[in-house]
Amino acid sequence: AVVYVSYLLFRSFRWGRWVCIVTVLVVAAMLSAGTRQVNATFASERTVWENVVRVSPGSGRAWFSLGWIDYFEGRAAEAERKLREAVRLSPTGVAERVMLGNILAERGKREEALKLYLEALRLAPKEPAIHRNIAVLYEESGNRNESVRYWESWARLSRGRDPPPTGK
């Protein structure tokens, strides 16, 4: 539309050539600025999810993704904070509970991790990885009976699809 209007001005008026040139330059500058802003937003996975949190702070998925990124970049405390927010915002989020549970277990907060795993299990009772995580926590705490119970349910549910954890 802008190009067509510029063409009409160019043909209709004596000074149309300059209007056309100025219009094209202004539009090009606006598009260029917009492109730079979009490129900055999509520069990395982190900036994408930070933008989503800024625009939609109630997105549990965005908080989960930021927590995941922080964890794999070695910032466990920051990941824990963001995943707690993801759990709060996602009442039926299994992945949020499991990931936060994994971080808490790794940081020695085993009781809180177990609570999250049990919540996740209530939401997804047939997910073998959750049974495995619970079995490992019970095993590490010395609760052999509960550990065996969850290892058995893990074996029944996984049927070789979910490998057991390797030793420490």
N, C-alpha and C positions, 0 to 999 in steps of 0.2 A: 504494500500500500504506500509506504513512504517513497519507494523508488518510482512508482507510478505518478504520485503527486509531484515529485521532483521533475519527472519527465514533462508533465503538463506545464509546470512553471517554466521549465527550460524552453519549451516551444512557444509559450504564450507571451512571455514578458522579455523585455530587453535585458533586464538584470537577472533573469531566471537562471542563467548559468551559474552565477555566484550563489544564489539561493540553493541550487541543486548541490553544489560542491559543499557548502556549509552544512546542509542537511545530512548529507552522506557522512561527513566527518563527525558530526554530533552523534549520529546513530552508531557509527563504528566505535566511538569512544565509550558510549554507554554499554554496548555489547562487550567490549573489551574489559571494562570494569566488572561487569557481571560474570564474565568467564573467569577472571582472576579470583573472584570471591568463591565461585563454585570449586575451582581447582584447589583453593586453600582448604575448603571444607572436606574435600575428598582426598587430601594428601596422604592420609593414612587411615587405617581402620579405627584407630583411637579418635582422630578428629571427627570421623563420621559419627561415632557413638556419642562423643561429647556434644556434637551439634544436636543429636536427637534428644539427649537429656536436657539441653538448654531449651529446645522448642517444646518438648513434651516430658517434663520432669516426672510424670506419673507412669512412665513406661518401664515396667519391670524388666523387659527384654533388654532395653538399653543399659540399665544398671548392671544386669547380669553380664552383658558383653564387656562393659568397662572393667568389671571385677575380674573376668576371665583374662583380659589383656594384662591387667596389673599383676595377676598371679604369675602368668608366664613371663613377665618381665622382671620377676623377682621382688615385687612389692606386696608381700603377703598381708601386711597390716592394712594397706589401702584396699586391697582386694576384699578383705574381710568386711570392711566398712561398706563398700559398694554392694557386696553380695547380701549383706544384712538388709540393705534398702530394697534389693531385688526380691528377697523373700517377703518382706513387708508388703510390697506392691503386688505380689503374685501369690494369692492364696492357694492356688492349685498348681504352682510351679514345682515340678519334681526336680528338674535339672538345677534350679536355684538352690534347693535344699541339699542336694547331693554335693554340689560344688562347694557350698559353704561348709558343709559337714567335713569334706575332705581337707579343707584348709584348717578348720578348727582341730581336727584330729592330728594333723601334721604339727600344729602349734601347741599340742598337749592339752587341748580343751576337749577331752574325750567324752565327758558326760553331755556336754552341749551338742557335740557332733552326733552322739547316739540319739539324742532327742530329735535332731533334724532328720537323721536316717529313718527313724521310726515314723516320722510325719510323711516322709517321701514314700515309705513302704505302704502306708495307709492310702496314699494317692495312687500308687502304682504297684500293687501287690505281686504282680507277675514279672517284675523287672529283676533279673538275676543279679545285676551289679549291686543293687541295694542290699540284697541278702548277703552277698559277699562282704560288703563294707561292714555290715553289722557283725558278721561272723569274725572278721578280723579284729574289730574293737573288743568283742567279748573275749576272744582268744588272748589279746594283749593284756586284758584286765584280769585274766586267770579264771574267768567264768566258763569252764569247759563245757558244761551241759548246754548252756545257751549257744555257745560257739558251735558245737556239733549240730544242734538243731538248725541253725542258719546255714551251716555248710551243707547239710543234707538238702535243705530247700533250694539252695543255690545249685547243687548238682542236678536236682530234679528239673529245675526250670531252665538251666543253661544248656544242658545236653551238648556241651562242647563249644557253644557259641561265645561264651564269656570266659576267657582263660583265667585260671586262678592267679593271684598275685605272686610275683617272684619273691623269694626270701629277702630279708634285710641283710 
